[in-house]
């Protein structure tokens, strides 16, 4: 059985510590990336909600304009019918 010398301990520390630090760094970055992903998801959900709201507003305005156009069309049809009846 071999006895560990101070050189062996120095070597183990010089190899083990950077590896341990890299592992801790990877775990820390993974946690921060996960937090960033959740933050971005919340923001994108907010943007999606705004787009849905704007879409609903635009659709409602088009509906109102369609109704107005339909009423104008009915009035024009009635006037044309009246003119045709008086002419004939």
VENCOR-V884471 format. One record per residue. N is the residue number from 0. SS is DSSP state (@ for helix, = for strand, . for the rest). D_LAST is the distance of its C-alpha to the last C-alpha in whole Angstrom. Layout:
# VENCOR-V884471
n=[N & N]
ss=[SS & SS]
d_last=[D_LAST & D_LAST]
This chain:
# VENCOR-V884471
n=[0 & 1 & 2 & 3 & 4 & 5 & 6 & 7 & 8 & 9 & 10 & 11 & 12 & 13 & 14 & 15 & 16 & 17 & 18 & 19 & 20 & 21 & 22 & 23 & 24 & 25 & 26 & 27 & 28 & 29 & 30 & 31 & 32 & 33 & 34 & 35 & 36 & 37 & 38 & 39 & 40 & 41 & 42 & 43 & 44 & 45 & 46 & 47 & 48 & 49 & 50 & 51 & 52 & 53 & 54 & 55 & 56 & 57 & 58 & 59 & 60 & 61 & 62 & 63 & 64 & 65 & 66 & 67 & 68 & 69 & 70 & 71 & 72 & 73 & 74 & 75 & 76 & 77 & 78 & 79 & 80 & 81 & 82 & 83 & 84 & 85 & 86 & 87]
ss=[. & . & . & . & . & @ & @ & @ & @ & @ & @ & @ & @ & @ & @ & @ & @ & @ & @ & @ & @ & @ & @ & @ & @ & @ & @ & @ & @ & @ & @ & @ & @ & @ & @ & @ & @ & @ & @ & @ & @ & @ & @ & @ & @ & @ & @ & @ & @ & @ & @ & @ & @ & @ & @ & @ & @ & @ & @ & @ & @ & @ & @ & @ & @ & @ & @ & @ & @ & @ & @ & @ & @ & @ & @ & @ & @ & @ & @ & @ & @ & @ & @ & @ & @ & @ & @ & .]
d_last=[124 & 123 & 123 & 120 & 121 & 120 & 118 & 116 & 115 & 114 & 112 & 111 & 109 & 108 & 106 & 105 & 104 & 101 & 100 & 100 & 98 & 95 & 95 & 94 & 92 & 90 & 89 & 89 & 86 & 85 & 84 & 83 & 80 & 79 & 79 & 77 & 75 & 74 & 73 & 71 & 69 & 68 & 67 & 65 & 63 & 63 & 61 & 59 & 58 & 57 & 54 & 53 & 52 & 51 & 49 & 48 & 47 & 44 & 43 & 42 & 41 & 38 & 37 & 36 & 34 & 33 & 32 & 30 & 28 & 27 & 26 & 24 & 22 & 21 & 20 & 18 & 16 & 15 & 14 & 12 & 11 & 10 & 9 & 6 & 5 & 6 & 4 & 0]
